Amino acid sequence: MARHGGPTARYGRRMGLPWKLHGDGRTVSAATIVAPDERLTWPRTIGLGVQHVVAMFGATFLVPLITGFPPSTTLLFSGIGTILFLLLTGNRLPSYLGSSFAFLAPIGAATKIGGIPLALSGIIVVGALLAVVGLIVHLAGAGWIDRLMPPVVSGAIVALIGFNLAPAARDNFVAAPVVAVITLAAIVLCTVLFRGLLGRLSIVVGVVVGYVAALIGGQVDLSAVTKADWVGLPTFTAPAFDPSQMAVYLGFLPVVLALVAENVGHVKGVGQLTGRDLTPLTGRALFADGISTVLAGVGGGSATTTYGENIGVMAATRVFSTAAYWVAAIAAVLLGLSPKIGAVISTVPAGVLGGATTALYGLIGVIGIRIWVENRVDFAKPKNQLTAGIALIMGIADFTFHLGGATFGGIIIGTIAAIVVYHLMDLIGRARGTDPVTPAATEADRAATGGVPVEPRVDTAARD
């Protein structure tokens, strides 16, 4: 226990800080990790927090650019949401809450009908429902989620959300194809040319390269940047609920399922990397993300979700300290209080967005496919083939149905189809004896497919 007994560690405990100093606070051996309740020295922790800011930044600021939300407001509520998440999970689950891409399609539909205020009300509805799901999971466990959305269903829902956005990426791409190609090429090359953190920041690097190309081409208007203040409050927008737009709110409902899948996957992923059973925190994570999303909707920010980009930073550095996430959250809040930063973000042109979103939307779709691979979904079974196939076609083609005055787009239609087709075929198959039950994939199976990044860990008892 001597390694935690230094003066810095004792001072931290006297001040009520929840982190113990890891070793000498300066190094992490190849056989250990810095646990969520540990930290390195504060200068190193601040440096790691900055890395997490950079890791989340590329995706987080793209969402408000696409939806028309104020970037500074989104950054502010992203930081506030992360702080809330850390508090509600007792500093035991390292996570950054960035902007969620799952909301893009319903936000776009709502904005066309009632502007940003109506879209914000839809975000609040989703956040409230996610918080309720979190409470249920905390009290009753998460087994019912696995039964409602087995991997073939959850994977299909995540995939169709990404692929449904393809036309939006195309529209921005063709607006300035040269800059878009430069941006996309930079993302691809950065991913394969560089190792470590820089390789993981390919989206940020690609946006910067594309932005420079757009500047050279005269496609960037900086007039708003020169007028913006360095310090000030962001733009706040109040939501507007409209009971007559029930179809709009129904269009947001599939996002709840996607957020549940993302949060459950995040908890399992961090648990695997740290060698800890974090499953009891699943309900808290869902509740915290839901409340964070509600707060963002109330103030005019983008909805939030746990970020896989930051898991990549933790896996690369073997530092899972929640202290670094406090640093990242505070930094995001400070960035959100700078109108100048928001003005710079708002100048990103369509070509850069087109190149970046072509990669990002494709990656969202592939995440759904990865869920199938990690869980070894048996596509020799007709029920799995038809569940995935029907849902994807409905989502990609954006099947749209009109019922009375309501319009239902491809995401909600595809989501309903995935759930109904799977459970109907499963029920009939069991009753007829034509569909034997397949054992669920074990954690060892997922590790064998690359689904669980294998990092050196120390047995908890040995570490303590």
N, C-alpha and C positions, 0 to 999 in steps of 0.2 A: 504493500500500500504506500510505500515511500514515494512512488512517482507522483502521487496526488497530494503530497504534503508540503510542497513548496510554498513560499510566501505569497506568490501570485494567486495560487489556488485557494489558500486560506483567506486571503483578502476578498476573493470573489464570493466565497461562501458567506463571509460576514456581511457582504453587501446584498446577499439574497440572490445572487446569480446562480442559475441552475446547472452550470457546466463545470466539470472537473477538467483540470489540465491533463492533456494526453502526454504521457512520458515527459520529455524535456520541453514539450511545447513547440519544438522546432522541426522535428523529423517524424516521418511515419515509416516504419520498417515494412519490408515486403510481406511480412507475415501477419500484419495487424491492420486494423482500420481505426479511424477516429469515429467513435460511436456518437449517436445523436446527443447523448448527455455529456459529451466531452468536447474539448476545443483545443486548438493550437494557441500560440501567443496572439494577442489582439492584432498586431500588425499583419500577421499571416492570415488570421480570420477575416480581417477587412479585405485583404487581397482576394481571398476565396469568395467573399460576398460579391465583390466586383465582377468576378468571373461568372457568377450566377446571374448577375444583371445583364451582362453581355449575352449569355446563353439564351435568356428569355426574350431579349429585346427585339430581335428580328421578327419573331412571330407575333409578339404582343403588339407592336406598333403597326403591323400590317392589317390587323383586324379593323381598327378604327379607320384606317385609310380606305379600306374596301367598303365599309358600311356608312361612312360619312360622319362617324362619331368623333368628338374632339380627342386627339391623341393624348393631350396632357391630362384630361379627365380620366382616361383609361389607365394611364400610368399611375395616377394617384390612387385610384380604387384597387388597382392591382397590388400596390404596396400595402394598403390598408387591409385588403382581403387576406394577404399572406400573413400579416401580423395576427389577424383574427384566427386564421387556421392554426398557427403555432400555439396560440393561447388555448384554443378549444381542444387541441390534441395533446396538451400538456407538455409541449416541447419534445415529444417522443417520436414524431413522424416528420422528418425533413421533407419539405415540399415548398415549391413556389407556385403561386396561383397567377397564371398569365391569362391572356385573352383566349377565349374558346372559339375555334373555327366551326364547331358544330352548330353554332347559331346563325351562320352567315345566310343560309337560304331562307329561313323563316324571318330573319330581320329584313332581308331584301324585300320579301313579299309584304311584310307589315309596313315598311317605310313607303312603298308605292301607294298604299291605301290611306294611311293616317300619319305618315311622317315618322320621325324619330320618337316622339312621345308615345305613339302606339306600340312601336317596337320595344321601347323600354318597359311597357306594361307586360308584354309577353315575356321579357327576360325575368321580371319579378315573379310571374306565375311559375316559370320553370324553377327558379331558385327556391320558391316556397315549397314546391312539390319535392324537390331534391332534399330539402331539409326534413320534410316529413318522412321520406324514405330513410334518411339517416337515423331518425328517431326510432323507426320500426326496426331497422337493422340492429341498432344498439340494444334494443330490448328483446328482440326475437331471433337475432342471428341473421346471417346472410344466405342461408341455404335456399330460401325461397327465390332469391335472385337467380341462382344457378339453375333452378328448376324452370323458372319463367324464360330465362335467356341462356340456354346452353350455348357452348362456343360457336356452333354453326349459326345460331340466330344473332348473337351479339357481334360476331365477326361480320355478318352480312349487313347489319345496321350501320356499323362504323364505316364499312367499305362504301356503301351506297351514299352516305353523307358526303364523303370525299369526292366520289366520281360524279355525283349530281352537280357539283360546283364547276365541272369542266367548262361549260359554256362561258361562265364569268371569266375564267382564266383566258380563254380564247379571245374574248372581246377586248380585254386589255392588251393582249399579245399583239393582235393585228393593228392596234392603234399606233404602235411604234415598234415594228418588228425588229429593226436593227438593234435597238437598245434592249429589247426583250431577249433576243438571241445572245447578246453579250452577257446579260444578267444570268441567264440560264446556264450558259457555258461556264461562267465563273463559279457558279454553285457546284456544277458537276466536277470541274477540275479541282476546286478546293477540297472536295470530299476525298479525292483519290491521291492528290499530291501531298497533302499535309497529314501529319499524325497528331494525336493528342487533341488538345482543346481547339486549336485552330481548325483542324479538320471537322470538328463537331459544330463549328460556327460558320459552316458553308453558306447558310442563308444570309447571315449578316454580311459576310465578305462579298457575296454575290450582289446584294443590294447596294453596298458601297461602290463596287466596281461599276455597276449599271448606272448608279447616280452620277458618278464622274463622267461616264460616257454621255449621259443626258445633258450634263452641264456643258460639255464640249460642243454638243450638238445644238445648244440653245433651247433646250426643251424644259428648262427649270426657271420658274419665276420666283425670285428671291425678294420681291418688294415687301411682302408681308413679314419676312424675317427681320428686315431692318427696322420695321415699325414696332415689333413686339418687345415687351419689357423682359428683362432677365428674371425678375421675381414678381410673382403675382398669382392670384387664384385662377384656376382653370374655369372653363365654361361649364356651368351646371344646367342640366335640362330636366324638367319635371316630367314624369310619366303621365300618360292620359289613358285611362281605362275606358273601353267602349264595349258594353255588353252586347251590342248588336253585331260585333265582329267576332263571334264565337269561332268561326272557321279559321280566323287568324291565330287565335289562341290554340286551337287544336293542332295547327301546323307546327307549334312549338313543342308539343308533347313528345315526339320521338327524341328530341334532344335530351330529355330526362334520362332515357335509356342509355344514350351514348355517354352521358356524364357519369352514370352509375358504372358502366363498363370501364371508363377511364380511371375513375377513382379506385375501384376494386383492384384493377390491374396495377395501379401505382402502389397501393399498400402491399400487394403480394411481391412486386418487384423490389421495393426497398427492403422488405423482410428477407427476401432471398439474399440480397447483397450484404446485409448486415448480420445474417445468421440469427435473427430474432423473429419471434412470432408476433407480428404486428396486427394479426387478424382482429383482435378485440378493439382495435382503433378504427375499423372500417366504418362503423356507424358515425363516429365522431368526425371522420374525414368527410363523409357525405353531408353531414349536417353543416359543417364549417364551410364547405364549398357552396352549399345552398344559401346560407346566410350571406356569404360574401357576394354571391350573385345578386341577391335581393338588394343589398346595399349599393352595388354598382348600378342596378336598374333605377333605384330611387334618385341617384345623383347624376345620371347621364353617362355612366361609364360602360365599357364592354363587359359582358358576362365572363366569368372566370372558370378555370379548370386547372387541375394539377398538370405540371409540365414534364414531359419525358426528356426534353432537352437538358433539364437540370439533373435528372437521374444519370445522364451521360457524363456530366461533369463530376458527379460523386463517384461514379464507377472508375473514372480515369484518375482521380486524385486520391481515392480511398478515404475521403473525408466526408462523413455524414453528419457533421455537427450542425445542429439547428441554429447555433450562434451565427454561422455564415448566412443563413437565410434571414435572420433578423437584420443583418447588415444590408442584404440585398433589398429587403422590404423598405427599410428606411431610405435607402438610396433611390428607390422607385418613387417614394412619396416626395422626396426633394426634387426629382426630375419633373414630377407632375406639377410642382409649384413654380415651374419656369416656363412662362408662355413662349419664350424664345425657342426652347427645345421643341415644344409642340408645333411652332410655326415651321421649323426646319423639317420636321417629320411630315407635315402637311404638304410640303413641296415635292415629295417623291412622285414622279410622273407615271403615267399609265404604263409605259413600256417596261419600267422596272417592276411594277406590280405584276404585269403579265408574265414576265420571266420567272419571278419568285413564286407566284401562285401556281404556275404550271407544275413546278416541283412540289410545292407544299400540298396542293390538293391531291396530287398523285400519291404522295407519301401518306396522307390520311387514309386514302383507299387501301394502300398496301398494309397499313396497320391492321385493318380488318382481316386481310388475308393472313397476316402473321398470327392473328388469334387462332385461325384454323390450324396453321402449321404447328404452333406451340402446343395445342391441345389435341393434335393428331386426329382431327375430324376425319371420319371414314367416308370419303366421297364415292365409295363403291355402293353405298346405300342410297336408294332412290329418294328417301325422305330428305337426306342432306343435299343431294344434287338439286332437287326441286326447290327446297327452301332457299338455298343460296342463289340459284339461277333466276327464279321468278323475282325475288327481291331486288337483285342487281339490275335486271332489265327494267323493272318499274322505276327504280331510282335513277339510273343513267339516262333513260329515255324521258324521264320526268313525266310519267303518266299523270294526267290531271283529270279529276272528275268534279262535276258540278252538281250539287244537291241543293235545290232551292236557290238561295242566294249565297251559298257557301261554296268555296273552291278548295279542293284538297290536292296538293301537289305530290310529286314523286317520292319525296322522303317519307311523308306520313303513309302513303299508299304502300310503299315498299316495306316499311316497318311493320305495318299491320299484316301484310302478306307473309313476311318472314315468320311472325309469331303464330299466325293462324295455320299456315301450311304445315309448319313443323309439328305443332301439337295435334292437329287433326290427323296427319299421317301417322304420328307416333301412337295416338290412341287407337286408331283402327288397326295398325300393325300389331300392337300388343294383344288386342282382342282376338285377332285372327291368327296370331302366332306366326306371322310372316316377317316379323322384325325383332330379332333377339336383341336384348340390351347389350350395349357396348360399354365395357368398364371405362370410367373416367381416366383421363391421362394423369399419371403421377408426376410429382415434381421432378423425378429423375428422367421421365419421358420428355418433359419440357426442356430440361437442361441439355438432353441429347440433341434437340433440334435447334439449340442456340437461343431458345426462348428465355432462359434464365442465365444472364451473364455470370460466369463463374469467376469470382474474385477470391483471393486468399483471405481466409478468416481464421479467427482464433476461437476455440470453444469458450463459451461464456464463463464457465467455471475457471478455466485456465487463465482467462484474461483478468478476472477479478482476484 
